[in-house]
Amino acid sequence: MTILAKTKSTKSNITISINTFIDSIRNPHSSIRRSAQQHEISKGFIGNIIKRNKFYPYKVKLVHELIEDDLDRQIEFCDDEDDR
């Protein structure tokens, strides 16, 4: 696992990279913008750290609640598509 960003390896960059990565693990719901403000570094730098460690930002979005007959409708839809 690569924690460092592709910049000159100075002690401060290493420390910032590690702290940022640890914070993203502790609080996965925090935004990149908020993390950049906390650590006083650019959003791009934080994005690079997160992506190099194979973390990808996303937000879970509930579209609708599943109901009892949803499975039946899905199966019926698949059958109709197969018949076409």
N, CA, C and O of each residue as an XYZ file, in Angstrom:
336
protein
N       0.841     -1.168      0.000
C       0.000      0.000      0.000
C       0.890      1.235      0.000
O       1.760      1.373      0.860
N       0.682      2.123     -0.946
C       1.466      3.338     -1.054
C       0.708      4.475     -0.395
O      -0.369      4.850     -0.856
N       1.246      5.017      0.657
C       0.570      6.101      1.360
C       1.020      7.449      0.815
O       0.281      8.427      0.924
N       2.181      7.523      0.247
C       2.750      8.795     -0.169
C       2.203      9.267     -1.507
O       1.859      8.466     -2.375
N       2.133     10.564     -1.651
C       1.760     11.146     -2.934
C       3.014     11.298     -3.778
O       4.125     11.186     -3.259
N       2.851     11.555     -5.087
C       4.003     11.706     -5.975
C       4.542     13.130     -5.873
O       4.372     13.922     -6.800
N       5.169     13.452     -4.791
C       5.836     14.734     -4.621
C       7.181     14.457     -4.013
O       7.507     13.308     -3.717
N       7.965     15.486     -3.822
C       9.250     15.291     -3.170
C       9.005     14.719     -1.782
O       8.147     15.204     -1.045
N       9.757     13.694     -1.435
C       9.548     13.013     -0.156
C      10.213     13.802      0.973
O      11.336     13.509      1.380
N       9.515     14.776      1.450
C       9.993     15.495      2.620
C       9.243     14.964      3.825
O       8.205     14.317      3.689
N       9.779     15.243      5.008
C       9.120     14.749      6.219
C       7.714     15.309      6.348
O       6.801     14.597      6.765
N       7.527     16.572      5.999
C       6.197     17.167      6.148
C       5.195     16.532      5.195
O       4.052     16.288      5.582
N       5.603     16.256      3.939
C       4.694     15.605      2.999
C       4.340     14.195      3.447
O       3.195     13.765      3.305
N       5.310     13.482      3.982
C       5.054     12.127      4.481
C       4.078     12.177      5.646
O       3.133     11.390      5.704
N       4.303     13.091      6.566
C       3.423     13.229      7.728
C       2.013     13.614      7.296
O       1.038     13.045      7.787
N       1.896     14.574      6.385
C       0.579     14.991      5.896
C      -0.110     13.838      5.189
O      -1.305     13.620      5.389
N       0.620     13.095      4.365
C       0.031     11.968      3.644
C      -0.501     10.912      4.601
O      -1.617     10.422      4.433
N       0.284     10.567      5.591
C      -0.134      9.543      6.556
C      -1.332     10.026      7.361
O      -2.303      9.290      7.529
N      -1.271     11.261      7.860
C      -2.376     11.797      8.659
C      -3.666     11.880      7.845
O      -4.741     11.556      8.349
N      -3.562     12.308      6.604
C      -4.736     12.408      5.748
C      -5.336     11.035      5.481
O      -6.554     10.866      5.529
N      -4.494     10.067      5.203
C      -4.980      8.716      4.935
C      -5.644      8.114      6.173
O      -6.695      7.481      6.069
N      -5.042      8.306      7.327
C      -5.626      7.804      8.576
C      -6.970      8.472      8.838
O      -7.922      7.807      9.245
N      -7.057      9.774      8.609
C      -8.325     10.482      8.797
C      -9.403      9.968      7.856
O     -10.566      9.859      8.244
N      -9.023      9.649      6.612
C     -10.025      9.146      5.670
C     -10.511      7.755      6.062
O     -11.645      7.390      5.752
N      -9.673      6.978      6.736
C     -10.109      5.663      7.225
C     -11.016      5.831      8.438
O     -12.044      5.163      8.552
N     -10.629      6.727      9.343
C     -11.433      6.948     10.557
C     -12.794      7.537     10.247
O     -13.788      7.160     10.867
N     -12.851      8.449      9.305
C     -14.104      9.107      8.970
C     -14.332      9.045      7.458
O     -14.043     10.008      6.747
N     -14.843      7.930      6.972
C     -15.017      7.769      5.526
C     -16.101      8.671      4.939
O     -16.186      8.811      3.719
N     -16.926      9.282      5.781
C     -18.013     10.138      5.288
C     -17.590     11.588      5.132
O     -18.370     12.411      4.653
N     -16.374     11.911      5.527
C     -15.878     13.274      5.384
C     -15.526     13.549      3.926
O     -15.013     12.675      3.228
N     -15.803     14.758      3.479
C     -15.528     15.101      2.083
C     -14.056     15.463      1.892
O     -13.347     15.783      2.846
N     -13.620     15.405      0.642
C     -12.247     15.783      0.318
C     -12.047     17.266      0.605
O     -10.988     17.672      1.083
N     -13.061     18.071      0.314
C     -12.975     19.512      0.557
C     -12.782     19.807      2.042
O     -11.956     20.641      2.412
N     -13.544     19.122      2.885
C     -13.420     19.337      4.332
C     -12.049     18.872      4.838
O     -11.445     19.534      5.683
N     -11.562     17.752      4.332
C     -10.236     17.269      4.728
C      -9.150     18.253      4.307
O      -8.193     18.481      5.047
N      -9.300     18.840      3.109
C      -8.320     19.828      2.630
C      -8.303     21.051      3.541
O      -7.238     21.594      3.836
N      -9.468     21.481      3.983
C      -9.527     22.622      4.893
C      -8.901     22.285      6.235
O      -8.189     23.110      6.809
N      -9.156     21.081      6.746
C      -8.595     20.664      8.042
C      -7.077     20.630      8.014
O      -6.422     21.106      8.942
N      -6.521     20.072      6.956
C      -5.070     19.885      6.872
C      -4.363     21.049      6.190
O      -3.136     21.078      6.100
N      -5.161     22.018      5.707
C      -4.633     23.207      5.033
C      -3.753     22.847      3.830
O      -2.662     23.390      3.656
N      -4.255     21.916      3.003
C      -3.580     21.539      1.774
C      -4.619     21.484      0.660
O      -5.815     21.597      0.927
N      -4.184     21.314     -0.567
C      -5.115     21.355     -1.698
C      -5.968     20.088     -1.793
O      -5.591     19.019     -1.312
N      -7.135     20.249     -2.434
C      -8.026     19.106     -2.648
C      -7.362     18.069     -3.555
O      -7.542     16.864     -3.374
N      -6.599     18.551     -4.525
C      -5.927     17.640     -5.439
C      -4.915     16.751     -4.743
O      -4.798     15.568     -5.064
N      -4.180     17.317     -3.789
C      -3.188     16.547     -3.037
C      -3.877     15.438     -2.237
O      -3.409     14.300     -2.211
N      -4.984     15.778     -1.591
C      -5.729     14.769     -0.824
C      -6.331     13.729     -1.761
O      -6.318     12.537     -1.456
N      -6.858     14.176     -2.899
C      -7.406     13.233     -3.870
C      -6.367     12.249     -4.361
O      -6.657     11.064     -4.524
N      -5.152     12.731     -4.597
C      -4.070     11.840     -5.040
C      -3.723     10.812     -3.968
O      -3.515      9.639     -4.279
N      -3.661     11.241     -2.717
C      -3.343     10.322     -1.615
C      -4.402      9.233     -1.529
O      -4.082      8.050     -1.417
N      -5.658      9.641     -1.584
C      -6.759      8.698     -1.442
C      -6.790      7.714     -2.623
O      -6.964      6.512     -2.422
N      -6.623      8.215     -3.832
C      -6.671      7.341     -5.010
C      -5.474      6.403     -5.085
O      -5.616      5.265     -5.533
N      -4.312      6.851     -4.662
C      -3.126      5.985     -4.685
C      -3.278      4.812     -3.713
O      -2.634      3.775     -3.874
N      -4.121      4.984     -2.723
C      -4.369      3.915     -1.763
C      -5.637      3.139     -2.091
O      -6.162      2.390     -1.268
N      -6.115      3.339     -3.319
C      -7.274      2.622     -3.841
C      -8.552      2.878     -3.046
O      -9.386      1.986     -2.888
N      -8.695      4.091     -2.556
C      -9.931      4.546     -1.946
C     -10.574      5.462     -2.967
O      -9.893      6.314     -3.538
N     -11.860      5.314     -3.212
C     -12.536      6.147     -4.182
C     -13.746      6.786     -3.532
O     -14.574      6.092     -2.942
N     -13.857      8.100     -3.633
C     -14.972      8.785     -2.987
C     -16.292      8.481     -3.689
O     -16.370      8.487     -4.917
N     -17.300      8.222     -2.917
C     -18.636      8.044     -3.443
C     -19.614      8.312     -2.316
O     -19.250      8.263     -1.141
N     -20.837      8.592     -2.670
C     -21.887      8.794     -1.681
C     -22.981      7.775     -1.943
O     -23.403      7.580     -3.083
N     -23.435      7.132     -0.885
C     -24.527      6.177     -0.999
C     -25.810      6.983     -1.120
O     -26.039      7.924     -0.361
N     -26.635      6.610     -2.073
C     -27.856      7.357     -2.325
C     -29.015      6.373     -2.361
O     -29.047      5.477     -3.204
N     -29.953      6.536     -1.463
C     -31.119      5.671     -1.412
C     -32.125      6.176     -2.443
O     -32.627      7.294     -2.333
N     -32.407      5.366     -3.422
C     -33.288      5.785     -4.504
C     -34.745      5.534     -4.114
O     -35.574      6.439     -4.208
N     -35.053      4.345     -3.689
C     -36.399      4.045     -3.216
C     -36.332      2.816     -2.317
O     -35.358      2.063     -2.335
N     -37.352      2.639     -1.558
C     -37.410      1.504     -0.647
C     -37.880      0.266     -1.409
O     -38.806      0.337     -2.218
N     -37.235     -0.861     -1.143
C     -37.662     -2.110     -1.778
C     -38.931     -2.603     -1.107
O     -39.084     -2.517      0.111
N     -39.823     -3.112     -1.910
C     -41.053     -3.659     -1.352
C     -41.116     -5.152     -1.644
O     -40.271     -5.700     -2.353
N     -42.114     -5.786     -1.094
C     -42.194     -7.247     -1.089
C     -42.178     -7.872     -2.485
O     -41.527     -8.897     -2.689
N     -42.882     -7.272     -3.450
C     -42.985     -7.910     -4.766
C     -41.950     -7.399     -5.772
O     -42.089     -7.652     -6.969
N     -40.928     -6.695     -5.318
C     -39.892     -6.208     -6.233
C     -39.159     -7.346     -6.936
O     -38.868     -7.242     -8.127
N     -38.859     -8.413     -6.234
C     -38.150     -9.538     -6.837
C     -38.968    -10.141     -7.976
O     -38.430    -10.489     -9.027
N     -40.275    -10.258     -7.749
C     -41.148    -10.809     -8.798
C     -41.126     -9.918    -10.037
O     -41.084    -10.417    -11.162
N     -41.154     -8.618     -9.838
C     -41.124     -7.682    -10.969
C     -39.797     -7.755    -11.719
O     -39.769     -7.681    -12.948
N     -38.711     -7.898    -10.987
C     -37.398     -8.005    -11.627
C     -37.317     -9.261    -12.492
O     -36.823     -9.219    -13.619
N     -37.797    -10.355    -11.963
C     -37.780    -11.619    -12.717
C     -38.669    -11.508    -13.956
O     -38.302    -11.977    -15.034
N     -39.833    -10.887    -13.797
C     -40.737    -10.702    -14.924
C     -40.096     -9.820    -16.000
O     -40.224    -10.100    -17.192
N     -39.416     -8.766    -15.583
C     -38.731     -7.884    -16.523
C     -37.659     -8.649    -17.302
O     -37.559     -8.518    -18.522
N     -36.866     -9.443    -16.594
C     -35.810    -10.225    -17.252
C     -36.402    -11.216    -18.245
O     -35.870    -11.390    -19.342
N     -37.499    -11.864    -17.870
C     -38.156    -12.807    -18.780
C     -38.651    -12.089    -20.032
O     -38.498    -12.600    -21.141
N     -39.250    -10.896    -19.860
C     -39.747    -10.138    -20.995
C     -38.599     -9.733    -21.919
O     -38.745     -9.778    -23.140
N     -37.467     -9.340    -21.352
C     -36.315     -8.947    -22.162
C     -35.723    -10.144    -22.908
O     -35.257    -10.005    -24.039
N     -35.743    -11.304    -22.281
C     -35.235    -12.515    -22.940
C     -36.103    -12.917    -24.126
O     -35.610    -13.440    -25.125
N     -37.412    -12.662    -23.997
C     -38.337    -13.023    -25.067
C     -38.175    -12.129    -26.295
O     -38.546    -12.527    -27.399
N     -37.640    -10.958    -26.122
C     -37.508    -10.016    -27.256
C     -36.443    -10.423    -28.191
O     -36.205     -9.744    -29.190
